[in-house]
Amino acid sequence: MRELTERFAQLTGAPTPRPERLDRAALTARAVETPVLGEFVEMLYATENPHVLDSTETERVLGVSPTELDEVLSVTARGAGFERRRVSPRR
């Protein structure tokens, strides 16, 4: 998560955020004031155990390939109203 937020900041010229880790209790407490955080509480199961994502079969059957991370972040930034800055591609 930290790497994603740092890269998003680089691509948009935004200040680099300082993410903090919240446990279930803290997140639930904050959801009282910020209801959208309740959605994060509901989805915590997706972060509590490791997952393996493998697109091999999807790529083979559908003939698709993954989109580069910088492209995904740039499209997301534009959709959120951020301007894209010129930065060197990630290797």
N, CA, C and O atoms as CSV, one atom per row, in Angstrom:
chain,resi,resn,atom,element,x,y,z
A,1,MET,N,N,0.822,-1.177,0.000
A,1,MET,CA,C,0.000,0.000,0.000
A,1,MET,C,C,0.874,1.252,0.000
A,1,MET,O,O,0.607,2.215,-0.719
A,2,ARG,N,N,1.910,1.218,0.812
A,2,ARG,CA,C,2.792,2.389,0.883
A,2,ARG,C,C,3.400,2.685,-0.490
A,2,ARG,O,O,3.450,3.840,-0.915
A,3,GLU,N,N,3.863,1.639,-1.183
A,3,GLU,CA,C,4.464,1.841,-2.507
A,3,GLU,C,C,3.450,2.427,-3.488
A,3,GLU,O,O,3.798,3.291,-4.294
A,4,LEU,N,N,2.203,1.966,-3.428
A,4,LEU,CA,C,1.170,2.496,-4.326
A,4,LEU,C,C,0.901,3.969,-4.056
A,4,LEU,O,O,0.797,4.763,-4.991
A,5,THR,N,N,0.787,4.342,-2.779
A,5,THR,CA,C,0.506,5.742,-2.471
A,5,THR,C,C,1.685,6.633,-2.849
A,5,THR,O,O,1.493,7.755,-3.316
A,6,GLU,N,N,2.898,6.138,-2.650
A,6,GLU,CA,C,4.073,6.919,-3.038
A,6,GLU,C,C,4.131,7.107,-4.552
A,6,GLU,O,O,4.426,8.203,-5.027
A,7,ARG,N,N,3.855,6.062,-5.303
A,7,ARG,CA,C,3.896,6.163,-6.769
A,7,ARG,C,C,2.792,7.079,-7.275
A,7,ARG,O,O,3.019,7.872,-8.189
A,8,PHE,N,N,1.601,6.982,-6.694
A,8,PHE,CA,C,0.495,7.857,-7.076
A,8,PHE,C,C,0.893,9.315,-6.842
A,8,PHE,O,O,0.632,10.176,-7.682
A,9,ALA,N,N,1.520,9.586,-5.709
A,9,ALA,CA,C,1.968,10.947,-5.405
A,9,ALA,C,C,3.003,11.417,-6.428
A,9,ALA,O,O,2.954,12.566,-6.867
A,10,GLN,N,N,3.929,10.552,-6.810
A,10,GLN,CA,C,4.934,10.920,-7.812
A,10,GLN,C,C,4.279,11.257,-9.142
A,10,GLN,O,O,4.645,12.239,-9.787
A,11,LEU,N,N,3.317,10.449,-9.551
A,11,LEU,CA,C,2.669,10.652,-10.850
A,11,LEU,C,C,1.821,11.915,-10.890
A,11,LEU,O,O,1.669,12.529,-11.946
A,12,THR,N,N,1.270,12.303,-9.750
A,12,THR,CA,C,0.355,13.445,-9.725
A,12,THR,C,C,0.996,14.719,-9.204
A,12,THR,O,O,0.420,15.799,-9.335
A,13,GLY,N,N,2.174,14.608,-8.617
A,13,GLY,CA,C,2.801,15.783,-8.028
A,13,GLY,C,C,2.221,16.124,-6.663
A,13,GLY,O,O,2.512,17.185,-6.109
A,14,ALA,N,N,1.412,15.241,-6.127
A,14,ALA,CA,C,0.815,15.454,-4.806
A,14,ALA,C,C,1.849,15.153,-3.726
A,14,ALA,O,O,2.809,14.423,-3.969
A,15,PRO,N,N,1.657,15.708,-2.550
A,15,PRO,CA,C,2.561,15.364,-1.454
A,15,PRO,C,C,2.470,13.869,-1.147
A,15,PRO,O,O,1.407,13.265,-1.282
A,16,THR,N,N,3.571,13.292,-0.743
A,16,THR,CA,C,3.576,11.870,-0.405
A,16,THR,C,C,2.834,11.676,0.910
A,16,THR,O,O,3.206,12.255,1.931
A,17,PRO,N,N,1.779,10.858,0.884
A,17,PRO,CA,C,1.019,10.635,2.117
A,17,PRO,C,C,1.795,9.772,3.101
A,17,PRO,O,O,2.750,9.084,2.740
A,18,ARG,N,N,1.364,9.827,4.331
A,18,ARG,CA,C,1.966,8.988,5.365
A,18,ARG,C,C,0.899,8.027,5.880
A,18,ARG,O,O,0.249,8.295,6.891
A,19,PRO,N,N,0.721,6.911,5.182
A,19,PRO,CA,C,-0.320,5.970,5.613
A,19,PRO,C,C,-0.030,5.420,7.001
A,19,PRO,O,O,1.124,5.225,7.383
A,20,GLU,N,N,-1.088,5.178,7.737
A,20,GLU,CA,C,-0.920,4.554,9.048
A,20,GLU,C,C,-1.765,3.288,9.111
A,20,GLU,O,O,-2.813,3.189,8.472
A,21,ARG,N,N,-1.302,2.353,9.870
A,21,ARG,CA,C,-2.005,1.077,10.009
A,21,ARG,C,C,-3.065,1.216,11.105
A,21,ARG,O,O,-2.781,1.693,12.204
A,22,LEU,N,N,-4.274,0.797,10.789
A,22,LEU,CA,C,-5.353,0.805,11.773
A,22,LEU,C,C,-5.838,-0.624,11.978
A,22,LEU,O,O,-6.058,-1.359,11.015
A,23,ASP,N,N,-6.002,-1.010,13.235
A,23,ASP,CA,C,-6.566,-2.334,13.483
A,23,ASP,C,C,-8.087,-2.264,13.344
A,23,ASP,O,O,-8.651,-1.185,13.162
A,24,ARG,N,N,-8.732,-3.400,13.428
A,24,ARG,CA,C,-10.185,-3.482,13.222
A,24,ARG,C,C,-10.938,-2.548,14.180
A,24,ARG,O,O,-11.876,-1.865,13.770
A,25,ALA,N,N,-10.529,-2.519,15.446
A,25,ALA,CA,C,-11.227,-1.696,16.440
A,25,ALA,C,C,-11.112,-0.208,16.106
A,25,ALA,O,O,-12.102,0.521,16.169
A,26,ALA,N,N,-9.916,0.239,15.753
A,26,ALA,CA,C,-9.715,1.652,15.418
A,26,ALA,C,C,-10.485,2.034,14.159
A,26,ALA,O,O,-11.076,3.111,14.088
A,27,LEU,N,N,-10.475,1.156,13.176
A,27,LEU,CA,C,-11.194,1.422,11.929
A,27,LEU,C,C,-12.701,1.477,12.185
A,27,LEU,O,O,-13.395,2.341,11.649
A,28,THR,N,N,-13.195,0.564,12.994
A,28,THR,CA,C,-14.621,0.553,13.337
A,28,THR,C,C,-15.004,1.831,14.070
A,28,THR,O,O,-16.056,2.409,13.797
A,29,ALA,N,N,-14.165,2.276,14.996
A,29,ALA,CA,C,-14.439,3.511,15.736
A,29,ALA,C,C,-14.471,4.718,14.803
A,29,ALA,O,O,-15.336,5.583,14.941
A,30,ARG,N,N,-13.553,4.785,13.874
A,30,ARG,CA,C,-13.526,5.913,12.932
A,30,ARG,C,C,-14.689,5.865,11.953
A,30,ARG,O,O,-15.102,6.897,11.425
A,31,ALA,N,N,-15.217,4.674,11.709
A,31,ALA,CA,C,-16.341,4.528,10.780
A,31,ALA,C,C,-17.602,5.194,11.317
A,31,ALA,O,O,-18.509,5.508,10.545
A,32,VAL,N,N,-17.674,5.416,12.630
A,32,VAL,CA,C,-18.827,6.107,13.204
A,32,VAL,C,C,-18.904,7.528,12.649
A,32,VAL,O,O,-19.986,8.005,12.310
A,33,GLU,N,N,-17.760,8.201,12.555
A,33,GLU,CA,C,-17.721,9.574,12.041
A,33,GLU,C,C,-17.612,9.627,10.522
A,33,GLU,O,O,-18.080,10.580,9.899
A,34,THR,N,N,-17.003,8.616,9.929
A,34,THR,CA,C,-16.805,8.576,8.480
A,34,THR,C,C,-17.366,7.250,7.973
A,34,THR,O,O,-16.646,6.254,7.894
A,35,PRO,N,N,-18.659,7.240,7.630
A,35,PRO,CA,C,-19.330,5.977,7.294
A,35,PRO,C,C,-18.662,5.148,6.200
A,35,PRO,O,O,-18.747,3.921,6.234
A,36,VAL,N,N,-18.006,5.776,5.240
A,36,VAL,CA,C,-17.380,4.995,4.169
A,36,VAL,C,C,-16.319,4.043,4.729
A,36,VAL,O,O,-16.030,3.015,4.116
A,37,LEU,N,N,-15.747,4.369,5.867
A,37,LEU,CA,C,-14.756,3.477,6.473
A,37,LEU,C,C,-15.376,2.156,6.904
A,37,LEU,O,O,-14.675,1.154,7.044
A,38,GLY,N,N,-16.692,2.151,7.114
A,38,GLY,CA,C,-17.376,0.902,7.424
A,38,GLY,C,C,-17.222,-0.114,6.306
A,38,GLY,O,O,-17.208,-1.321,6.549
A,39,GLU,N,N,-17.106,0.382,5.073
A,39,GLU,CA,C,-16.888,-0.515,3.932
A,39,GLU,C,C,-15.527,-1.197,4.041
A,39,GLU,O,O,-15.380,-2.363,3.676
A,40,PHE,N,N,-14.539,-0.470,4.540
A,40,PHE,CA,C,-13.215,-1.064,4.733
A,40,PHE,C,C,-13.272,-2.153,5.797
A,40,PHE,O,O,-12.652,-3.207,5.653
A,41,VAL,N,N,-14.027,-1.888,6.874
A,41,VAL,CA,C,-14.164,-2.896,7.930
A,41,VAL,C,C,-14.754,-4.169,7.334
A,41,VAL,O,O,-14.286,-5.272,7.613
A,42,GLU,N,N,-15.786,-4.002,6.514
A,42,GLU,CA,C,-16.443,-5.156,5.900
A,42,GLU,C,C,-15.490,-5.954,5.012
A,42,GLU,O,O,-15.623,-7.173,4.897
A,43,MET,N,N,-14.533,-5.274,4.385
A,43,MET,CA,C,-13.632,-5.928,3.434
A,43,MET,C,C,-12.296,-6.353,4.049
A,43,MET,O,O,-11.414,-6.810,3.322
A,44,LEU,N,N,-12.127,-6.217,5.348
A,44,LEU,CA,C,-10.847,-6.567,5.977
A,44,LEU,C,C,-10.429,-8.009,5.727
A,44,LEU,O,O,-9.238,-8.317,5.690
A,45,TYR,N,N,-11.406,-8.893,5.554
A,45,TYR,CA,C,-11.059,-10.292,5.312
A,45,TYR,C,C,-10.100,-10.429,4.128
A,45,TYR,O,O,-9.297,-11.361,4.080
A,46,ALA,N,N,-10.185,-9.507,3.183
A,46,ALA,CA,C,-9.346,-9.591,1.986
A,46,ALA,C,C,-7.890,-9.235,2.268
A,46,ALA,O,O,-7.014,-9.500,1.446
A,47,THR,N,N,-7.630,-8.635,3.429
A,47,THR,CA,C,-6.251,-8.268,3.761
A,47,THR,C,C,-5.693,-9.077,4.924
A,47,THR,O,O,-4.508,-8.975,5.244
A,48,GLU,N,N,-6.531,-9.868,5.548
A,48,GLU,CA,C,-6.089,-10.593,6.739
A,48,GLU,C,C,-5.349,-11.888,6.417
A,48,GLU,O,O,-4.657,-12.436,7.274
A,49,ASN,N,N,-5.488,-12.367,5.212
A,49,ASN,CA,C,-4.790,-13.583,4.793
A,49,ASN,C,C,-4.154,-13.339,3.429
A,49,ASN,O,O,-4.710,-12.613,2.605
A,50,PRO,N,N,-2.999,-13.939,3.191
A,50,PRO,CA,C,-2.364,-13.732,1.888
A,50,PRO,C,C,-3.197,-14.346,0.760
A,50,PRO,O,O,-3.842,-15.379,0.938
A,51,HIS,N,N,-3.169,-13.704,-0.377
A,51,HIS,CA,C,-3.870,-14.194,-1.562
A,51,HIS,C,C,-2.867,-14.299,-2.700
A,51,HIS,O,O,-1.948,-13.488,-2.808
A,52,VAL,N,N,-3.048,-15.285,-3.530
A,52,VAL,CA,C,-2.239,-15.412,-4.736
A,52,VAL,C,C,-3.139,-15.076,-5.912
A,52,VAL,O,O,-4.169,-15.716,-6.123
A,53,LEU,N,N,-2.746,-14.077,-6.669
A,53,LEU,CA,C,-3.497,-13.698,-7.858
A,53,LEU,C,C,-2.707,-14.150,-9.072
A,53,LEU,O,O,-1.548,-13.774,-9.242
A,54,ASP,N,N,-3.325,-14.944,-9.900
A,54,ASP,CA,C,-2.654,-15.479,-11.076
A,54,ASP,C,C,-3.569,-15.297,-12.279
A,54,ASP,O,O,-4.656,-15.871,-12.340
A,55,SER,N,N,-3.121,-14.502,-13.225
A,55,SER,CA,C,-3.952,-14.203,-14.396
A,55,SER,C,C,-3.641,-15.107,-15.585
A,55,SER,O,O,-4.145,-14.873,-16.683
A,56,THR,N,N,-2.830,-16.122,-15.384
A,56,THR,CA,C,-2.394,-16.969,-16.495
A,56,THR,C,C,-3.564,-17.511,-17.311
A,56,THR,O,O,-3.574,-17.391,-18.536
A,57,GLU,N,N,-4.535,-18.100,-16.648
A,57,GLU,CA,C,-5.671,-18.700,-17.345
A,57,GLU,C,C,-6.522,-17.634,-18.043
A,57,GLU,O,O,-6.961,-17.833,-19.176
A,58,THR,N,N,-6.751,-16.525,-17.379
A,58,THR,CA,C,-7.528,-15.433,-17.979
A,58,THR,C,C,-6.826,-14.901,-19.218
A,58,THR,O,O,-7.458,-14.674,-20.250
A,59,GLU,N,N,-5.523,-14.704,-19.113
A,59,GLU,CA,C,-4.761,-14.222,-20.265
A,59,GLU,C,C,-4.848,-15.208,-21.421
A,59,GLU,O,O,-5.020,-14.810,-22.574
A,60,ARG,N,N,-4.729,-16.487,-21.112
A,60,ARG,CA,C,-4.760,-17.508,-22.157
A,60,ARG,C,C,-6.135,-17.581,-22.817
A,60,ARG,O,O,-6.237,-17.566,-24.043
A,61,VAL,N,N,-7.176,-17.657,-22.021
A,61,VAL,CA,C,-8.529,-17.845,-22.554
A,61,VAL,C,C,-9.039,-16.594,-23.264
A,61,VAL,O,O,-9.625,-16.688,-24.343
A,62,LEU,N,N,-8.821,-15.437,-22.672
A,62,LEU,CA,C,-9.388,-14.202,-23.222
A,62,LEU,C,C,-8.420,-13.413,-24.097
A,62,LEU,O,O,-8.818,-12.469,-24.779
A,63,GLY,N,N,-7.151,-13.803,-24.073
A,63,GLY,CA,C,-6.172,-13.095,-24.882
A,63,GLY,C,C,-5.906,-11.680,-24.397
A,63,GLY,O,O,-5.641,-10.782,-25.197
A,64,VAL,N,N,-5.977,-11.484,-23.098
A,64,VAL,CA,C,-5.727,-10.165,-22.522
A,64,VAL,C,C,-4.406,-10.188,-21.766
A,64,VAL,O,O,-3.844,-11.253,-21.512
A,65,SER,N,N,-3.920,-9.013,-21.411
A,65,SER,CA,C,-2.702,-8.934,-20.611
A,65,SER,C,C,-2.878,-7.833,-19.566
A,65,SER,O,O,-3.689,-6.925,-19.747
A,66,PRO,N,N,-2.123,-7.915,-18.482
A,66,PRO,CA,C,-2.255,-6.917,-17.420
A,66,PRO,C,C,-1.863,-5.525,-17.908
A,66,PRO,O,O,-0.984,-5.375,-18.756
A,67,THR,N,N,-2.519,-4.525,-17.367
A,67,THR,CA,C,-2.189,-3.138,-17.651
A,67,THR,C,C,-1.060,-2.721,-16.715
A,67,THR,O,O,-1.059,-3.075,-15.536
A,68,GLU,N,N,-0.100,-1.965,-17.246
A,68,GLU,CA,C,1.019,-1.501,-16.423
A,68,GLU,C,C,0.506,-0.636,-15.271
A,68,GLU,O,O,-0.449,0.124,-15.435
A,69,LEU,N,N,1.142,-0.755,-14.114
A,69,LEU,CA,C,0.709,-0.046,-12.918
A,69,LEU,C,C,0.645,1.464,-13.137
A,69,LEU,O,O,-0.334,2.102,-12.749
A,70,ASP,N,N,1.675,2.039,-13.751
A,70,ASP,CA,C,1.669,3.488,-13.954
A,70,ASP,C,C,0.482,3.933,-14.801
A,70,ASP,O,O,-0.078,5.005,-14.569
A,71,GLU,N,N,0.097,3.126,-15.774
A,71,GLU,CA,C,-1.064,3.474,-16.598
A,71,GLU,C,C,-2.338,3.442,-15.759
A,71,GLU,O,O,-3.175,4.338,-15.864
A,72,VAL,N,N,-2.483,2.422,-14.938
A,72,VAL,CA,C,-3.660,2.314,-14.071
A,72,VAL,C,C,-3.730,3.511,-13.126
A,72,VAL,O,O,-4.787,4.123,-12.972
A,73,LEU,N,N,-2.608,3.842,-12.499
A,73,LEU,CA,C,-2.587,4.967,-11.569
A,73,LEU,C,C,-2.854,6.286,-12.282
A,73,LEU,O,O,-3.535,7.155,-11.738
A,74,SER,N,N,-2.323,6.447,-13.495
A,74,SER,CA,C,-2.545,7.680,-14.253
A,74,SER,C,C,-4.011,7.852,-14.627
A,74,SER,O,O,-4.558,8.948,-14.502
A,75,VAL,N,N,-4.647,6.783,-15.082
A,75,VAL,CA,C,-6.074,6.847,-15.433
A,75,VAL,C,C,-6.896,7.156,-14.182
A,75,VAL,O,O,-7.834,7.952,-14.230
A,76,THR,N,N,-6.542,6.528,-13.073
A,76,THR,CA,C,-7.233,6.793,-11.812
A,76,THR,C,C,-7.060,8.253,-11.409
A,76,THR,O,O,-8.016,8.902,-10.985
A,77,ALA,N,N,-5.838,8.766,-11.542
A,77,ALA,CA,C,-5.565,10.161,-11.186
A,77,ALA,C,C,-6.380,11.116,-12.049
A,77,ALA,O,O,-6.974,12.065,-11.537
A,78,ARG,N,N,-6.410,10.869,-13.349
A,78,ARG,CA,C,-7.201,11.737,-14.233
A,78,ARG,C,C,-8.678,11.688,-13.858
A,78,ARG,O,O,-9.357,12.714,-13.836
A,79,GLY,N,N,-9.165,10.493,-13.567
A,79,GLY,CA,C,-10.565,10.349,-13.176
A,79,GLY,C,C,-10.894,11.075,-11.886
A,79,GLY,O,O,-12.031,11.495,-11.673
A,80,ALA,N,N,-9.890,11.222,-11.021
A,80,ALA,CA,C,-10.083,11.923,-9.752
A,80,ALA,C,C,-9.768,13.409,-9.870
A,80,ALA,O,O,-9.849,14.143,-8.885
A,81,GLY,N,N,-9.408,13.855,-11.080
A,81,GLY,CA,C,-9.157,15.276,-11.301
A,81,GLY,C,C,-7.728,15.730,-11.083
A,81,GLY,O,O,-7.474,16.932,-11.018
A,82,PHE,N,N,-6.782,14.797,-10.966
A,82,PHE,CA,C,-5.376,15.163,-10.817
A,82,PHE,C,C,-4.741,15.309,-12.191
A,82,PHE,O,O,-5.102,14.597,-13.128
A,83,GLU,N,N,-3.812,16.218,-12.307
A,83,GLU,CA,C,-3.029,16.354,-13.536
A,83,GLU,C,C,-1.851,15.398,-13.455
A,83,GLU,O,O,-1.283,15.188,-12.383
A,84,ARG,N,N,-1.489,14.823,-14.588
A,84,ARG,CA,C,-0.338,13.910,-14.623
A,84,ARG,C,C,0.946,14.706,-14.791
A,84,ARG,O,O,1.016,15.625,-15.607
A,85,ARG,N,N,1.949,14.351,-14.022
A,85,ARG,CA,C,3.284,14.927,-14.160
A,85,ARG,C,C,4.138,13.979,-14.955
A,85,ARG,O,O,3.887,12.774,-14.979
A,86,ARG,N,N,5.131,14.506,-15.596
A,86,ARG,CA,C,6.086,13.653,-16.320
A,86,ARG,C,C,7.095,13.115,-15.316
A,86,ARG,O,O,7.844,13.877,-14.704
A,87,VAL,N,N,7.108,11.807,-15.156
A,87,VAL,CA,C,8.104,11.159,-14.303
A,87,VAL,C,C,8.644,9.967,-15.049
A,87,VAL,O,O,8.012,9.457,-15.974
A,88,SER,N,N,9.801,9.531,-14.649
A,88,SER,CA,C,10.386,8.388,-15.348
A,88,SER,C,C,9.612,7.125,-15.005
A,88,SER,O,O,9.169,6.950,-13.869
A,89,PRO,N,N,9.449,6.239,-15.994
A,89,PRO,CA,C,8.708,5.002,-15.755
A,89,PRO,C,C,9.387,4.135,-14.722
A,89,PRO,O,O,10.607,4.162,-14.560
A,90,ARG,N,N,8.585,3.378,-14.040
A,90,ARG,CA,C,9.091,2.449,-13.044
A,90,ARG,C,C,9.654,1.227,-13.718
A,90,ARG,O,O,9.110,0.787,-14.731
A,91,ARG,N,N,10.686,0.679,-13.215
A,91,ARG,CA,C,11.273,-0.534,-13.781
A,91,ARG,C,C,11.078,-1.697,-12.861
A,91,ARG,O,O,11.508,-2.808,-13.171
